[in-house]
Amino acid sequence: MFFVRKVRTMNNFFLDLCSGAVPWYLIVIAAVCAYFLGNINPAILIGRAKGIDIRAQGSGNAGATNALRSLGRKAGAITFVIDVVKGWAGYYIPMLVFMSIAPSGSSAVNDIASLCGICVALGHMYPAVFGFRGGKGVSTVFGVLLAASWLYALILLAIVLVFTAIFRRVSLSVMIAVAVALILAFAPFGAYITEVDPLWMVILLTLVVWKHRSNIKRLIKGEEPKLSFGSGKKKTEESKGGKA
């Protein structure tokens, strides 16, 4: 019954849309704005400021992990914070806007915010302004979840941090967190932890897994490099070929 109830929540989004209760063109505008918000990529911009193309360094990924490896701890921290903030804003701002537009009590508001959250993640992963070559979206998705359900997001962050400290493989930690995220989203007791609709979560997490497909192959082969906690300014054997 929990799953059926959640699916009906998503159905309300389409019902409100078809009935005109929520103007479709405003949803399109919000989704497009969220996508281009995701295009803001601090790893690429910081790299360019240093005369470096982050996508030609280390793993070639325009995200916080490769920024840490290739540009240093400060660049990695800045990249992480900005990516999280844009994910948070991509969900939370549309939610505030549509709360004043949608009928009182409409569940469509959370669904619209979830849609925008997916769009901001897509903007980070496939940024039009940077040739559709972006990051893998982990930090941005964390920001989306932080806005949608802070306890849910913090539990997943704790899982990533703990398993990264143990195995020193960010991609492995992320895949473990994805599995836990799906369990919490669909399990009956998960309703006390997250209010995110499971079907939106499946879409969001599928994008993360898809972007990590090369990492998964290397993990299976035992070839995934470990994360170095050094300065990350020089290429190392650990960073070559690793796309966390």
PyMOL commands that set and color helices and strands:
alter all, ss='L'
color gray80, all
select helices_A, chain A and resi 2-19+24-38+42-49+54-56+64-71+73-99+108-125+128-130+138-148+150-167+170-186+188-192+198-211+213-221
alter helices_A, ss='H'
color red, helices_A
deselect
rebuild
show_as cartoon
